[in-house]
Amino acid sequence: MTFQKSTAHIVLITIITLIMATCIVSIYFQEVNAQYYRNDDNDIKLEPIRHMMDRRHHMMMEDGQQEQESSMSNFSMTRSNKTTTADGDNILYASIVIGAISRTTDAYQPNPIYLKEDKMVVWTNNDYNLHTVTQGPLSVGIDTALRFDSGILSRGQSFSYIFDKEGTYNYYCTIHPWMVGQVVVITNSTTVPALATNNQSASISMLERGGLAMGFNQNKILHQFKSTPTGGEILITALNTSDIETIKQIKNHIYVIQKEFSAGNFTKPFYIHTQDVPGTKLMSEKKDFIEYNINEINNGGTLILETKDKELLAAIHQFITFQNTEHYGH
């Protein structure tokens, strides 16, 4: 009997010892896997290390994303171990146009691009396909080992580069190498070639009238006109996807011309081009047989023209073809 009591005591003491040991180990590991931190009120709180690590990682990711977004919005980039930021008049906007894969020297617009030293070019991919803006090996007087390369750009993405050295920069799309463009950088003491000056003079008046009629700077946007089996499309986009004001003006203009064209009013095209625009006479006479719809996108919008009338369809195609020629590169 005495032996049985002694055995029971031993078992009880062993169980109590194991419970105490478990508690001690649990407390130890809780202390090891936790650390103190101060909150905004300077109160001391306990937080597991794993949660601290997760929060720090999340904060690092947010900081990195904010820094990248800030860099993109300011068009800031590292060049020769220094950061250069361009804004305002120091930026020229270019576009990879819709249907670029079926184009060559007009896949990038405007082309060529003439600019002074220390100016920035921002290319935006407005096409539905993936493209790149990559300096080619045939650039004149340029160290191609330090060439610019956008990497793959999807629709709506932009790439910027500051040109700080005189020379001729040829570039192309590595995915569609027949798409080619050129940037000619000149010093502040030289002038733009006469041909480029003449071309600019030929279109500057139209662009000024366009700015007055449409309500936005024509050098900040891209017009694209496309004939379709049922009519046509007029796409207007801001070259700078962060230019909220221009984007707002574009969308407002599209709604205005939807209303005017639906009423057979084509005075804006007449004013801009200072002539009767092909196709508009019939489009005005048979206005009730054309349907005008709008498709908004992030940096602009599309006016869609549709008809079931064959005669009207031909007139719309004439209108689209003329506009496409007049607004080439704009």
KAVEN-V887041 format. One line per field, one symbol per residue. ss: DSSP state (@ for helix, = for strand, . for the rest). phi: phi as a letter, one per 20 degrees, with the letter a starting at -180 (. if undefined). psi: psi as a letter, one per 40 degrees, with the letter a starting at -180 (. if undefined). A space follows every 10 residues. Layout:
ss->???
phi->???
psi->???
//
This chain:
ss->.@@@@@@@@@ @@@@@@@@@@ @@@@@@@@@@ @@.=====.. ...=====@@ @@@@@@@@@@ @@@@@@@@@@ @@@..====. .====..@@@ ======...@ @@.....==. ..====..== =====..... =..==....= ...@@@..=. ..=....=== ===...==== ==.......= ======.... ...@@@@@@@ @@@@@@@@@@ @@@@...@@@ ========.. ========.. ...@@@@@@@ @@@@@@@@@@ @@....@@@@ @@@......@ @@@@@.@@@= =======..= =======..@ @@@@@@@@@@ @@@@@@....
phi->.fffffffff ffffffffff ffffffffff ffecbebdef emeecdcggg ffffffffff ffffffffff fffeldbebl mbddddblfe dddcceffmg fedcfdfdcf bfddbefmdd ddeceeeedf bcccfefefe mdfffdfebf mfdegneccc beedcfqdde bbefecffec bbddddffed dfggffffff ffdfffffff fffenbfffd ccecccfcfd qacddccefd feefffffff ffffffffff ffemedffgf ffelafegnf fffffdgfdd ddcdcecgdr aceddcbdef ffgfffffff ffffffegnc
psi->dddddddddd dddddddddd dddddddddd ddfiiiihad efihihhidd dddddddddd dddddddddd dddefhihhf fihhhiibee hhhiihihfd eeiceedhhi hihhiiifii hhhhheieii iighhieeih fhgedfiihd ahhiheiihi hhhehiihhh iihddgeehi ihhhhiieei ihiddddddd ddeddddddd ddddeihdee ihhhhhiide bihhhhihdh eegddddddd dddddddddd ddeehfdddd ddefihhhdd dddddfdeeh hhihhiidfb ihhhhiiehd dddddddddd ddddddfhe.
//
